[in-house]
Amino acid sequence: MTSPRGALTGPEEGVLPDPETLRRAREIAARLALPRPRRDLLARRGAGALATVAYRGGSDDIDLDRTLEELAAKPAPEETDILVRERVRTRRSVALLVDVSGSMRGERVRTAAATVGALASELARDDLCVVAFWSDAAVLAHLGQRVPPQRIVESLAAIPARGLTNLAFPLQVARRELARVPARDARVLLLSDCVHNAGPDPRPLAARLPRLEVLLDTTGEQDRELARDLARLGRGRLRQIRTYRDVAPALSDLFGPLSPSFSSSYSSSSYNSYKENLVSVIIVATASPLPEHREEVIAAFEKAEETVHATEDGCLLYALHEAPNGDLVMIEKYADQAAFDAHVSGAGLAALMAGLKGKLAERMDVKVLSPHPAGDPAKGAL
């Protein structure tokens, strides 16, 4: 909580945790299926972003251009000078924000506390920050600290539901915490009903976070519009939960693929019951064609447009533009993350990348954008 000088402190001491909360935390933790990084490496193969790395006996997808650069500089190359393309997963920095305000009293705050305790257990090998908040806040674990999950659950369960809800304050705390421990995968998970009734508008703060995922409790009063805005501005996703049994599938969906054991624990109807359309994804991709290949590059883009428009229902915009300097700019909009994922694995993009190979002056510049709404809502966002 904040001290008289405004410094964040821990929760009150001497209050016993609720046994029901501890039981739920253990049940949720047993059903979670979040992928964990290897104990002794910062990255592992098979998940995450595609990157060029030194050969380690796994991938056979050689990055020929980078490998030739390395070999040209070394008359006696070694095995590690062979560079391959692999999907790597890096250590994560996660800030968990749990609402314990008056609007989240009783049953809802028990589920929230159990959720955070279970997720803290699953993310024990990552850098984890846990913040409980109402109109004030209490930091239960700073990034880099190794606080036992049981202790986090006990601390959360010991905080009585109270006061108004200030969503802006915990977002400020999360941004400060994530800045202390930079990571490629840094995100905030907000667990709340999003009934904001104290403090400044949290939307501008959401836009400043690297990524904001929202778990919206829908068992009582809630503000779905604000929850959607926060997820959209934070370049994250919104998931709804009604009971603590919805928490495990929601968290596994947000943080990684489901394992077979997890999938068998939940029916498809149970898993899909909380799913909702994600916020739209905006992409601006810029290509600089080599002068002698310009017409071929334009033809490849035009062909991709035809394929994407005809086969990808989730694509809302896929439009080629020309810049004064000769660059080609593709402006793209997808209904949600699933639609964008379908585009990435689709035939249109595969044919386009094959058609552009060796015809660009430099690698294509791809930017993922988030909206900054202002003025007329109909004109202030793409």
Buried (B, 14 or more C-beta within 10 A) or exposed (E): BEEEEEEBEEBEEEEEBBEBBBEBBBBBBEBBBBBBBEEEEEBBBEEBEEBBBEBEEEBEEBBEEBBEEBEEEEEEEEEEBBBBBBBBBBBBBBBBBBBBBBBBBEBBBBBBBBBBBBBBBBBEEBBBBBBBBBBBBBBBBBBEEEBEBBBBBBBBBBBEBEBBBBBBBBBBBBBEBBEEBEBBBBBBBBBBBBBBBBBEEBBEBBBEBBBBBBBBBBBEEBBBEBBBBBBBBBBBBBBBBBBBBBBBBBBBBBBBEBBEEBBEBBEEEEBEBBBBBBBBBBBBBBBBBEEEBBEBBBEBBEBBBEBBEEEBEBBBBBEBEEEEEEBBBBBBBBBBBBBBEBBEEBEBBEBBEEBBEEBBEEEBEEEEBBBEBEEEEEEEBE
